[in-house]
């Protein structure tokens, strides 16, 4: 299946468990995140780009897998995602290099699934 797909599957399984066991809290969380990601002064796509850049800066593998997939679903191009990686490298330096490799892996995996 590949590690990025497994990460997304793990995120979904965890969320499903939390929804069953803590439905009220998870409904509140979903309402909050839906509002944050909604169109506003920034478009959904720009907000997705910011989320991916932050995931890269944090070096959070599962966040990178999730937000790379989300960016692609929002219509991001390979070039846009690579520029996000470059901005992350600019701001974070060499520590952003391994996460950028994971972004590339995720793009290949999720774009291949769409084809």
N, C-alpha and C positions, 0 to 999 in steps of 0.2 A: 504494500500500500504506500509506503514512503513515509518518512518521518513528519513532513508537514501535514499530510492528510491525517496521520495518526494524532497529531496535536489537535487538529480541528475536531476530530472524533472525540478525543478526551474532553475538550472544552464542552462539547455538546452533551456528553454523558454527565459531566459534573453539573452543568446547568439544569439538566432534567432532574437529577437527584435533588438539587436544591429547590427546584420548583415544587416537587412533591412534598418535601419535608418542611419547607419554609415559603409557602406560596405567597403569603402576604408581603413578606420582605422582598421576594423576587419580583412580584408585581410592581412594587414601589420602585425597585431598581430599574426595571424595564421602562416604566413611565418616565423616570428621570433620564435614562440614556436615550430614549426616543426623542425627548424634548431637546436634549443637547445636540443630537445628530440632525434635527430637523432643519429645513431651510431657514435662514435668518440673514443676518448681516453677512455671514459666510455661507457659501453653498455647501450642500451635503458632501460634494466631492472635495472641496478645500478642507472641510473638517476631517474627512477620511485621510487626506494627505498629512494633516497635522498629527493625527493619531498614529499613522505609520511612522512618521519621523520620530515621534516620542518613543514608540516601541523599539526602533533601532537604537535610539540614544540610551534607552534603559537596558538594551541587550536581552530583552525578554523574548525568548524563542517562540513560545506559544502566541504571544501578542503579535509578533512579526508575521507568523503564519496566518493568524486571524485577520489582521489589518491589511496584509497584502491581498488576500482573497477578497476582502471587503472593497478595497480600492479598485480591483479589477471588475467587481460587480457594479461599481459606480461608473464604470466606463474609462478608467485610467488606462493610458497607453503604457507600453514598455518604456518609452522615452520619459514620460512623466514620472514613473516610479523610479527610474534610474536617477533622475534629477533630485528626487526626494532623498535617495541614498547619498548623492553627492553633497547635498546641504547637510545631511547628518554627519558625513565625514568632515566637512568644513567646520562644523560646530563642535564635534566630539573628538576629532582626530582619529588616530589609528585604532582606538578601541571600537570604532564603528565598522571596521572592516569585516570581522567575522559575521556580525549580524547582516551586513550587506550581502554576503554570500548566501545566507539563508533566504533573503528576499529573492535573489536570483533563482534559487532552488524552488521556492514557492511559486514564483511566476511561471516557471517551466511546468510545474505540476498542474497548477490550476488552469493555465491556458491550454494545456494538452487535454484536460478534462472537458473543456468547452468545445474543442474541435471534433 
